[in-house]
Amino acid sequence: MNQRTSQPLNSALRRRQLRTKKSRWSLPPDLVLSVATTLVLSLLIRVDVLEPIRFVAGLAVGLVIPGYLLVAWVFPKPDSLKGWERMGVILAINISIIIIMGLLMALLKIPFTTMSITNTLTGLILILAGVVFWVRQNDPSLGEPFDFSLLKSKAVAGMLIVMLGISGIVWYVVGTNLHKQYTAFSLTNTQGQLNGYPYTLTPGQHDPMRLNIFNPSSSVKHFVIIERTPATLISKTTVKVAPGQHWFQIFDLPTAHVGSLVHLHFLLTTMHGKTIRQLWITYHVTP
Protein backbone atom coordinates (compact mmCIF):
# COMPACT_ATOMS: atom_id res chain seq x y z
CA MET A 1 0.00 0.00 0.00
CA ASN A 2 1.51 3.34 -1.02
CA GLN A 3 1.47 6.55 1.01
CA ARG A 4 -1.34 8.14 -1.05
CA THR A 5 -3.63 5.18 -0.39
CA SER A 6 -2.79 4.93 3.33
CA GLN A 7 -3.53 8.62 4.03
CA PRO A 8 -7.31 8.40 3.22
CA LEU A 9 -7.55 5.16 5.18
CA ASN A 10 -5.85 6.70 8.20
CA SER A 11 -8.12 9.72 7.99
CA ALA A 12 -11.21 7.51 7.80
CA LEU A 13 -9.94 5.46 10.75
CA ARG A 14 -9.38 8.59 12.84
CA ARG A 15 -12.87 9.90 11.99
CA ARG A 16 -14.37 6.55 12.97
CA GLN A 17 -12.47 6.57 16.27
CA LEU A 18 -13.69 10.11 17.02
CA ARG A 19 -17.28 9.12 16.25
CA THR A 20 -16.96 6.06 18.48
CA LYS A 21 -15.50 8.12 21.31
CA LYS A 22 -18.22 10.72 20.96
CA SER A 23 -21.05 8.16 20.78
CA ARG A 24 -19.62 6.38 23.79
CA TRP A 25 -20.72 9.28 25.99
CA SER A 26 -24.10 9.77 24.35
CA LEU A 27 -27.14 9.14 26.51
CA PRO A 28 -28.72 5.72 25.89
CA PRO A 29 -32.36 6.22 24.84
CA ASP A 30 -33.67 3.45 27.09
CA LEU A 31 -32.11 5.05 30.18
CA VAL A 32 -33.31 8.50 29.15
CA LEU A 33 -36.85 7.17 28.71
CA SER A 34 -36.75 5.36 32.06
CA VAL A 35 -35.52 8.39 34.00
CA ALA A 36 -37.83 10.81 32.16
CA THR A 37 -40.90 8.64 32.84
CA THR A 38 -39.96 8.39 36.52
CA LEU A 39 -39.44 12.14 36.88
CA VAL A 40 -42.74 12.86 35.12
CA LEU A 41 -44.53 10.57 37.58
CA SER A 42 -42.71 12.17 40.52
CA LEU A 43 -43.91 15.59 39.32
CA LEU A 44 -47.50 14.64 38.48
CA ILE A 45 -48.00 12.72 41.75
CA ARG A 46 -47.82 16.07 43.54
CA VAL A 47 -50.67 17.63 41.57
CA ASP A 48 -54.13 16.31 40.69
CA VAL A 49 -53.86 16.96 36.95
CA LEU A 50 -53.21 14.88 33.82
CA GLU A 51 -54.53 11.72 35.45
CA PRO A 52 -54.20 9.51 32.29
CA ILE A 53 -50.51 10.42 31.87
CA ARG A 54 -49.91 9.81 35.57
CA PHE A 55 -51.58 6.42 35.26
CA VAL A 56 -49.43 5.31 32.31
CA ALA A 57 -46.25 6.58 33.98
CA GLY A 58 -47.19 4.87 37.24
CA LEU A 59 -47.84 1.61 35.41
CA ALA A 60 -44.39 1.75 33.80
CA VAL A 61 -42.61 2.71 37.02
CA GLY A 62 -44.44 0.13 39.11
CA LEU A 63 -44.32 -2.84 36.72
CA VAL A 64 -41.36 -2.46 34.36
CA ILE A 65 -38.64 0.15 34.89
CA PRO A 66 -36.94 -1.04 38.13
CA GLY A 67 -36.82 -4.64 36.89
CA TYR A 68 -35.61 -3.54 33.44
CA LEU A 69 -32.72 -1.54 34.90
CA LEU A 70 -31.68 -4.27 37.34
CA VAL A 71 -31.71 -6.90 34.56
CA ALA A 72 -29.77 -4.50 32.30
CA TRP A 73 -27.14 -4.29 35.03
CA VAL A 74 -26.93 -8.02 35.82
CA PHE A 75 -27.28 -9.22 32.20
CA PRO A 76 -25.80 -6.34 30.17
CA LYS A 77 -25.01 -8.25 26.98
CA PRO A 78 -27.85 -8.52 24.43
CA ASP A 79 -27.17 -12.24 23.84
CA SER A 80 -27.19 -13.16 27.56
CA LEU A 81 -30.99 -13.44 27.51
CA LYS A 82 -33.34 -13.77 24.58
CA GLY A 83 -36.09 -11.23 24.09
CA TRP A 84 -38.94 -13.23 25.61
CA GLU A 85 -36.73 -14.56 28.39
CA ARG A 86 -35.58 -11.05 29.25
CA MET A 87 -39.16 -9.79 29.31
CA GLY A 88 -40.22 -12.55 31.69
CA VAL A 89 -37.21 -11.99 33.98
CA ILE A 90 -37.92 -8.24 34.02
CA LEU A 91 -41.50 -8.75 35.20
CA ALA A 92 -40.51 -11.36 37.80
CA ILE A 93 -37.66 -9.29 39.23
CA ASN A 94 -39.81 -6.15 39.24
CA ILE A 95 -42.44 -7.89 41.38
CA SER A 96 -39.66 -9.06 43.73
CA ILE A 97 -38.31 -5.51 43.99
CA ILE A 98 -41.73 -4.15 44.95
CA ILE A 99 -42.18 -6.85 47.62
CA ILE A 100 -38.71 -6.30 49.12
CA MET A 101 -39.20 -2.53 49.03
CA GLY A 102 -42.49 -2.90 50.89
CA LEU A 103 -40.86 -5.07 53.56
CA LEU A 104 -38.02 -2.59 54.04
CA MET A 105 -40.46 0.32 54.29
CA ALA A 106 -42.39 -1.60 56.95
CA LEU A 107 -39.21 -2.40 58.91
CA LEU A 108 -38.09 1.23 58.73
CA LYS A 109 -41.61 2.34 59.69
CA ILE A 110 -42.00 4.46 56.55
CA PRO A 111 -45.73 5.12 56.00
CA PHE A 112 -47.29 3.49 52.94
CA THR A 113 -48.51 6.60 51.16
CA THR A 114 -48.54 7.42 47.46
CA MET A 115 -45.85 10.02 47.99
CA SER A 116 -43.50 7.78 50.01
CA ILE A 117 -43.79 4.86 47.56
CA THR A 118 -43.19 7.15 44.56
CA ASN A 119 -40.19 8.82 46.21
CA THR A 120 -38.68 5.43 47.10
CA LEU A 121 -39.12 4.09 43.57
CA THR A 122 -37.73 7.31 42.10
CA GLY A 123 -34.57 7.08 44.21
CA LEU A 124 -34.10 3.41 43.34
CA ILE A 125 -34.57 4.00 39.61
CA LEU A 126 -32.14 6.93 39.54
CA ILE A 127 -29.48 4.84 41.31
CA LEU A 128 -29.97 1.85 38.98
CA ALA A 129 -29.94 4.09 35.89
CA GLY A 130 -26.66 5.64 37.04
CA VAL A 131 -25.10 2.22 37.63
CA VAL A 132 -26.21 0.89 34.22
CA PHE A 133 -24.92 4.05 32.50
CA TRP A 134 -21.52 3.67 34.24
CA VAL A 135 -21.28 -0.02 33.27
CA ARG A 136 -22.02 0.74 29.63
CA GLN A 137 -19.53 3.59 29.48
CA ASN A 138 -16.78 1.31 30.76
CA ASP A 139 -17.56 -1.33 28.14
CA PRO A 140 -18.36 0.23 24.72
CA SER A 141 -19.37 -3.16 23.33
CA LEU A 142 -22.49 -3.13 25.52
CA GLY A 143 -25.59 -1.62 24.06
CA GLU A 144 -29.27 -1.72 24.78
CA PRO A 145 -29.79 -5.33 25.94
CA PHE A 146 -33.48 -5.46 25.13
CA ASP A 147 -34.53 -6.31 21.60
CA PHE A 148 -37.06 -3.56 20.94
CA SER A 149 -38.00 -5.18 17.63
CA LEU A 150 -40.17 -7.51 19.76
CA LEU A 151 -42.55 -4.61 20.27
CA LYS A 152 -43.36 -4.77 16.55
CA SER A 153 -44.72 -8.27 17.00
CA LYS A 154 -48.50 -8.50 16.82
CA ALA A 155 -48.57 -10.96 19.72
CA VAL A 156 -46.59 -8.62 21.98
CA ALA A 157 -48.65 -5.63 20.87
CA GLY A 158 -51.85 -7.51 21.64
CA MET A 159 -50.54 -8.58 25.05
CA LEU A 160 -49.62 -4.99 25.92
CA ILE A 161 -53.03 -3.74 24.82
CA VAL A 162 -54.77 -6.35 26.98
CA MET A 163 -52.58 -5.48 29.97
CA LEU A 164 -53.26 -1.77 29.55
CA GLY A 165 -56.98 -2.46 29.19
CA ILE A 166 -57.16 -4.57 32.35
CA SER A 167 -55.05 -2.05 34.27
CA GLY A 168 -57.26 0.77 33.04
CA ILE A 169 -60.41 -0.99 34.23
CA VAL A 170 -58.86 -1.68 37.64
CA TRP A 171 -57.65 1.92 37.90
CA TYR A 172 -61.10 3.26 37.00
CA VAL A 173 -62.93 1.05 39.51
CA VAL A 174 -60.47 1.69 42.32
CA GLY A 175 -60.10 5.38 41.57
CA THR A 176 -63.81 6.15 41.36
CA ASN A 177 -65.15 3.89 44.10
CA LEU A 178 -62.43 3.50 46.73
CA HIS A 179 -60.32 6.64 46.66
CA LYS A 180 -62.79 8.94 48.35
CA GLN A 181 -63.83 6.27 50.82
CA TYR A 182 -60.22 5.84 51.84
CA THR A 183 -60.25 9.36 53.31
CA ALA A 184 -60.20 8.27 56.94
CA PHE A 185 -62.69 9.93 59.30
CA SER A 186 -62.86 8.49 62.80
CA LEU A 187 -63.97 9.25 66.33
CA THR A 188 -61.62 7.96 69.04
CA ASN A 189 -60.52 8.66 72.57
CA THR A 190 -57.78 11.23 73.15
CA GLN A 191 -55.09 8.55 72.68
CA GLY A 192 -56.45 7.71 69.23
CA GLN A 193 -57.89 4.34 70.28
CA LEU A 194 -61.26 3.03 69.15
CA ASN A 195 -62.56 2.41 72.66
CA GLY A 196 -63.65 4.29 75.76
CA TYR A 197 -66.87 5.69 74.29
CA PRO A 198 -69.11 7.06 77.06
CA TYR A 199 -72.65 5.73 77.42
CA THR A 200 -73.81 8.12 80.14
CA LEU A 201 -72.76 11.66 80.99
CA THR A 202 -73.83 14.20 83.60
CA PRO A 203 -74.31 17.93 82.91
CA GLY A 204 -70.99 19.73 82.86
CA GLN A 205 -68.98 16.52 82.74
CA HIS A 206 -65.87 16.74 80.57
CA ASP A 207 -65.28 13.56 78.61
CA PRO A 208 -63.00 14.63 75.74
CA MET A 209 -63.08 12.81 72.41
CA ARG A 210 -60.88 13.12 69.36
CA LEU A 211 -62.04 13.62 65.77
CA ASN A 212 -59.52 12.40 63.16
CA ILE A 213 -59.05 12.93 59.42
CA PHE A 214 -56.43 11.39 57.15
CA ASN A 215 -55.84 12.79 53.66
CA PRO A 216 -54.46 10.07 51.31
CA SER A 217 -54.39 12.40 48.32
CA SER A 218 -51.23 13.83 46.79
CA SER A 219 -52.48 17.40 47.22
CA VAL A 220 -53.82 19.63 49.98
CA LYS A 221 -57.51 19.01 50.66
CA HIS A 222 -60.10 21.24 52.31
CA PHE A 223 -62.86 19.51 54.26
CA VAL A 224 -65.97 20.72 56.03
CA ILE A 225 -66.89 19.10 59.36
CA ILE A 226 -70.52 19.42 60.42
CA GLU A 227 -71.48 18.53 64.00
CA ARG A 228 -75.18 18.29 64.71
CA THR A 229 -78.01 16.54 66.47
CA PRO A 230 -81.19 15.60 64.62
CA ALA A 231 -82.70 18.98 65.55
CA THR A 232 -79.74 21.32 66.06
CA LEU A 233 -76.65 22.40 64.14
CA ILE A 234 -73.84 22.57 66.71
CA SER A 235 -70.88 23.62 64.57
CA LYS A 236 -69.58 23.81 61.02
CA THR A 237 -65.81 23.95 60.57
CA THR A 238 -63.53 24.09 57.53
CA VAL A 239 -60.14 22.38 57.89
CA LYS A 240 -57.11 22.05 55.62
CA VAL A 241 -55.19 18.76 55.58
CA ALA A 242 -51.80 18.39 53.91
CA PRO A 243 -51.19 15.46 51.52
CA GLY A 244 -50.59 12.19 53.33
CA GLN A 245 -51.09 13.86 56.71
CA HIS A 246 -53.41 13.45 59.70
CA TRP A 247 -55.56 16.12 61.31
CA PHE A 248 -57.33 15.83 64.66
CA GLN A 249 -59.27 17.95 67.12
CA ILE A 250 -60.08 17.36 70.80
CA PHE A 251 -63.62 18.30 71.86
CA ASP A 252 -66.12 17.71 74.67
CA LEU A 253 -69.43 15.97 74.09
CA PRO A 254 -72.36 18.35 74.66
CA THR A 255 -74.35 17.68 77.84
CA ALA A 256 -76.93 20.50 77.82
CA HIS A 257 -80.06 18.37 77.40
CA VAL A 258 -80.52 16.64 80.77
CA GLY A 259 -82.44 13.39 80.80
CA SER A 260 -82.35 12.93 77.05
CA LEU A 261 -80.74 10.47 74.69
CA VAL A 262 -78.30 12.41 72.53
CA HIS A 263 -77.63 11.29 68.95
CA LEU A 264 -74.55 13.20 67.83
CA HIS A 265 -73.91 13.21 64.10
CA PHE A 266 -70.65 14.20 62.34
CA LEU A 267 -70.46 14.75 58.57
CA LEU A 268 -67.27 15.12 56.55
CA THR A 269 -68.00 16.90 53.27
CA THR A 270 -66.18 18.60 50.43
CA MET A 271 -66.18 22.36 50.03
CA HIS A 272 -69.07 21.91 47.59
CA GLY A 273 -71.17 20.05 50.16
CA LYS A 274 -70.69 16.50 48.88
CA THR A 275 -70.68 14.02 51.78
CA ILE A 276 -67.54 11.87 52.07
CA ARG A 277 -67.96 10.09 55.41
CA GLN A 278 -70.39 10.12 58.38
CA LEU A 279 -70.06 9.24 62.07
CA TRP A 280 -72.58 8.79 64.88
CA ILE A 281 -72.31 8.51 68.65
CA THR A 282 -75.22 8.02 71.06
CA TYR A 283 -75.15 8.60 74.83
CA HIS A 284 -77.55 9.46 77.66
CA VAL A 285 -77.32 12.65 79.75
CA THR A 286 -78.38 11.79 83.30
CA PRO A 287 -79.30 14.33 86.03
N, C-alpha and C positions, 0 to 999 in steps of 0.2 A: 504494500500500500504506500503510495507516494505522499508527500507532505500536503499537496493540494487536496487530496481525498480525505486525509486524516483530519484536516482543520474543520470541515463542516461536521464530521462525525463527533469531534470533541465538543464543538459548539452545541450540537443537539444533545449530547450527553449532559453538558453542564446545565442546559435549559431544563432538561428532564429532572435533574437532581434538585434544581431550585424549585420546580413545581412540586416535587415530592416533599421537600422540606416545608414548603408553604402549606400544602394540603395536610401535612401531618398535624399542624396546629389549628386546623379548621374545626369548627364545632360540629360534632356528629348530629345529624338531624333527629335520630331517635332520642338522644339525650336532651336535645333542645325541646322536643315535643313533650317529653316526660316532665321536665322541669317547668315548662310554660303551663302545661295543664294543671300541675300541682299549685303553682302560684295563682293561677286564675281561680281555682277552687278556694284557696286560702283567702283571696280577696272577696269573692262573692259570698262566702259563708258569713261574712260580717255585715252584710246588707241583704234585705229581703227583696232583691230584684233579680231579674233574669233567671228565674227558677229552672227553665229547661236546660240552660247552659250549665247551671250549677249541678243539675242532676246527672248530665252526661259526664262532666268532669269528676264528680264524686264516684260515679260508677267505674271510671278508668282508674282513679286513685285507689279505690277500695278493692278492686278485683284484679288489676293487671300490673300497674306500674311498679310497686315494690318487688313483686315476684320477678318481673321482667329484668329489673336492674340487678337483682341478686343473682339470677341465672346468667346474665351477661357477664358478671364478675367471675362466677365459679366456672362457667363453660364459655370462655370468650371466643373460641374458634368456631367458625360457622359449621365445620364438619363434625364437631364434637357431639351435636345432637341434631337429628333431622327435624324438619319443620313441625310436623305433628307431634313428635316427641317433646320438642322444646315448648310447644304451646301447652301440652298437658302438664309438664313440669312447672311451668310458670304459674298456672292456675293452682296446682297443689301447694307449691311453696308459698304463694300469696296467701292462701287460706291459713297455712301454718304461721306465717308472719303475723296475721291479724290475731290469731289465738294467743300467741306468745306475747304480743304487745298488750292484749287485754289482761293477761295474767300479771305482767309487770306493772301495769297501771294500777291493778288492784292491790298488789303488794306494796307499792309506793303510795297507796291511798290517794291517787290522782282521780278526781271525780270523772265519771263517764258522761261527759257533755259533748255536744257537737263540736264546740270550739276546742276542747282538750284533745279529742281524737284527731281532728284535722291538723292541729299544731304538731302532734306527735308524728303523724304520717308525713307531714311536710318536712320535718327535721330529718326523718329517716330517709326519705327520698332524696333530699339534697346531699346527704352524706354518701349514699350509694351511688348517685350520679357522679359525684366528685371522684370516688374511688374508681369507677368504671372508666371515666375520662382519663385519669392518671395511668391506669393499666394500658389503655389503648395508645396513649402517647409514648409510652416506653416500649411498645412493640408495634411498629408501623404495619406489620403484616396482619394485625387484627382489624377487622372491620365490624360492620353491623352483623351480629351473629344470627339475627332472625331473618328468615327468608320471606320478605314482604310480598313476593310474588304469590304466596299462598292466599293472600287476601283477594286476589283476582279469581280464585276458585269459586264456582257457584255454590258448592257445598258449604264452604267456609262463610261465604256471604249470607247464605240462608241461615246458618247457625247463629251468626251475629245478629241478624234481624230478629230471629226468634228470641234470643237472649235479651235484646233491647226491648222487645215487645212485652215479655214477661216482667222484666224489671220495671218498665213503665207502668204496667197495671198495678204491680205491688206498690210502687211509689205513689200512684194516685190514690189507692185505697188507704194506705197508711197515712199519707199526707192530709187527706180530706177528712178522715174519720177519727184518727187517733191523735193527731198533733195537738189540737186544741184541748182534747180531754187530758192530755198529759200535763197541762198546766196545773200543778199541784195546788190545792186549796184545802187546808185542814184546820181543825180546831183541836188544840191539845192543851195539856197543862203547861205551866211556865217552863218546865224542863224539856218541852217538846215531845212528851210521851203521850200516847193515845190511851190514857187512863186517868182516873181521878176526877171524872165528871161528877158534879154535885147533883143530888136528887132533891134535896130540900135546902132552902136558904131562909134566913130571918132578915127582916128589914134592917138595912145598914150593914149587913155582913159583907165583908170583902173576901171574895173567893176568885182571885184573878185567873184568867184564862189567856191563852195565846192563839192568835189568828195568824196562819202562815200561808205564804204564797211562794211558789217556785216558778221562775220563768225559764223554760227550756229553749226559748228562741235564741237566735243569733243576733238579735237586736233589742234595744230598749223597748219595753212595753209599758203602756199606761193602762191601769185597771181601775174600775170603780167598785168599791165595796159598799153594799147597802145592808144596813142592819135594821131589822124591823120585827114587830109582832104582827099578827094578823090584822090588827086594827090601827097600829101606830108606826110611823116612820121614826126610828130612833136616830139614825145618822146615815150620812152619805159621804163617802170619802174617796178622793182620787189619789192613787199611789203610783209611783214610778219604780219599776224593777229592772235592774240591769240584766244583760244577757247572761244566762247560766247562774243567776244569783238568787238568794232567798231574801224574802222580806217578812217581817213579823211585827206584831203589835200586841202589847199586854193591855187587857181591859178587864173591868169588873162587870159581872152579870147584873143587870138591873133588878132591883128588889122593891120597887115602889108599890106594886099591886099586892097587898097583903091578902092572904087566904085564897089566892088564885093560882091556877096552873099556867105557867108562862111557856109559850111556844116561841122561842127566839129563832129567827130566820136570817141567814146570811146569804147574800147573792154576790157573786163575782161576775162582773159584766165588762164588756169593752166600752170604749169611750162613746160608741154609737148606741149603747144600750142592749147589745146582744149578750144574752146570758151564757157564761162559760161553765161555771160550777155553782152548786148550791149546798148549803149546810143547815142542819137543824139541831137544836138542843132544847129539851123540855125539862123543866124542874118546877117544884112547888114552893111558893113563898108562904111560910108558916108564921103566925103571930109570935 
